[in-house]
Amino acid sequence: MSYTKKQIAEALDLAVLKPTATHADIVRAAHKVKTQNIHSLCVAPVNVGLARLYVEEIATVVGFPHGNTLPAVKVLEASLAVSHGATELDVVVNYGHFLAGKPRTVKEELTLLVNLFRPMPVVIKAILETSYYNPDQIRDACKLCVDCGVGFVKTSTGFGSGGATEEAVRIMVDAVRGSGAGVKASGGIKTYADAARYLDLGCTRLGASVFEELLP
């Protein structure tokens, strides 16, 4: 299927997450989000307040990039980000515990966040970092996250050993089917072919640090 500029923009969370990102980088990206009708700007928590001066839809990351902080710290980080204007939270789950056969931590932190923001229009996306999982683990992690009530499951941070793959996304789309949750592909999406591939597979959100390169 072919996609228009509008369709790609509406699916995109434009990410500015490098630790070297400057004030000017955030402002430049915010201008692009606003003028090109991109779905949201995704920034680090420290930059949410700045981004909010320019755009309304702001995603931020929680427990980024490794996910291995305490659940209570993730709740605090998320709460502060929302108070500064974040509308979406991309939460890196504690995949170290999950892969070690201890899913309780992931369930605890996601349940805390979902319950905390349930009365508010805040979207929670669970970042799995799928490059470290086998297929069964991807499927089980998606089902766990959906059971906790998240709005999306997301492939990657972009800072792990790999990004989105067709295999992972197929499994994720199948695992969440019928739940109401969506799938966000992120990591290594740099061309129109990349964007179209993951939209074709059933993703309803994309994460990338580029925009023009994704256009047909």
N, C-alpha and C positions, 0 to 999 in steps of 0.2 A: 504494500500500500504506500502511496505517496502522501507526504504531509506538507502542509503550508507553513509559512513563517509564523502565522498566528497560532496554529496548533502546537508547534514546538515551543513557542514563547509561553503559552498557557500551561505547559507541562513542566517548565524548567524552574528549578531553584538555582539561581546563579550564585555560585560559591566563591567567597573571598575568605579563605581560611588559613592561608599560609601564615606562619608566625612572623614573617617579614612584612605583612600587609600594613600599609601606611594609611593615615587619615585620607590622603588624596586618593588612594586605591579604593577605599570605601565609598567616598563621594562619587568617584567616577562610575563605579559599578551601580550605585544607587540611581544615578542619572540614567544609566542604560536600562535598568529595570523599569523605571517610571516612563521613559519615552518609548520603549519597545513593548510595553505591556507584558513583561515577563512576570511569571506567577509570584516569585518572591526573591528576596535577597537573603542569602545565608551567610551569616558572619559569626565570629567568635563572640561569646557573651560580653566581653569587654567593649565590643563595638556596637552592641545593640542600640544603646542610647544615641550614638551618632547616626546610625542608619535610620532611626526613627524620625530624625529631623527631615528626611527626604522621602521615605517610602512608608507605606502602611503595612504591607505584608512582609514580615521579617521572620525568617527561620534562624535559629541558633543551635549550637551543639552543646550537649551535656555529657560530662564524663569523657571528653574528647582528648586524645584519639584512642585510648586503650581500654576505656570502660571499667578500669579496675580500682575505682575509688569507692568509698562507702555509700550505700543507698541514701543515708541521711544527707551526705554531702551533695549527691545528685539532686535531691529534693531542694536543698538550699540554693544550689546553682540555678536550677530551673525556676524557682520562685523569684529570685532576683532578676533573672532574664525577662520573665513575664512582666514584672513590675516596671521594667525599663522599656517595655514595648514589644517584646517577642510574641508572635502569634503562633509559631510552630516550633516544636522542640525535637531535634534529632538526637536521640539518646543512644549512646554507645553502651550496649549491654555488657555485663561482665562475662565476656565470652571465654575468658580463662577458666572461670568456675564452671560455666556450662560445658565446656569441652572436657573438663575433669570429672564430669558426672555429677556436678553439684548445681542443678538448675534452680535451686531454691533462691539463691541470691538474685538471679534475673527476675524470677517471679515476684520477689519482694519489692525490688526497686520499681518495676514497671507498675505493679498494683498501687504502690504509694503515689506515683505520679498520675496515673489515670484517675484515681479517686480524688486527688487534690484538685485537679483541673476539670473534673467532670462538669461542674456547673458553668464552665467558661468555654468560649469558642477557641480553645487551644488544641492544635493538632499534635499528637505525639507519634513520632516515627521511631521504631526500634532498629538501630543499626547493628547488624549481625557480624560483619566482617567475614563474609562467607569464604574468602580464600583459605581460611584455616579449617574449614569444615568438610566432612564427607557428605554425600547426598542425603543419607538418613539424618544426619545431624542438622542439615539445613531444613529439612522437612519438620523435624521435631521442634527446632527453635522457632520456626514460623508459627506452628500451632500453639506453642507456649505463649508467644507474644500476643497472638490473636485472642487467646483465652483471657489474657490480662486486659484486653480492651483497647489496644493501640489502634491508631488509624492507618498506619502503614508499617510494613517491614521493608528495610532498606539493605542493599547488598553490602556497602562498604563505606569506609571513611575517606578513602583515597590516600591514606597514610599507612595501610597495611601491606602485606606481601603481594597483593593483587587487587584488581577492581572487579567490576561486574563481569559476569560471563553468561553466555546463553544457557549453559547447563544449570547454573544456579538460579537464574531468573525463571526458567521453565518450572523448576521444582517449587520455587516460591509462589508463583502464580497458581500452580495446582494446589498447593497447601492452603492458601487463603481463600480459594474459590468458595463463594457462598457465604463468607463471613462478613462481608461489607468492608473489609480492610483492603487497602491497595498495596501495590509493590512499587518501590522506588529503586531504580537502577542508578548507581553512582560509582565513579572510579573508572577512569580510562575512556570516558565518553568525550570524543574530540572531533568527530566528523558527523555530517548528515547521515551517513550510512550507519554509524553507531546509534544515533538517536532513533532512526527509523527502525532499526533492528529490535530495539528494546520496546518501543511502542507497539510494534507488530506482535511481540510476544505477550503483550498484555499489561505492561507497566503504564501507570497513569501519572507517574512523576519521574523526572530525571534530575540528577544532580551533576553539574559540570561547572568548570571555572571559565568556560568560553560560551559565546552565544553565536556570533556571526559564522563561525566555523561549522555550526550545527545546521545551518540553513540550506535549503535545496538550491 
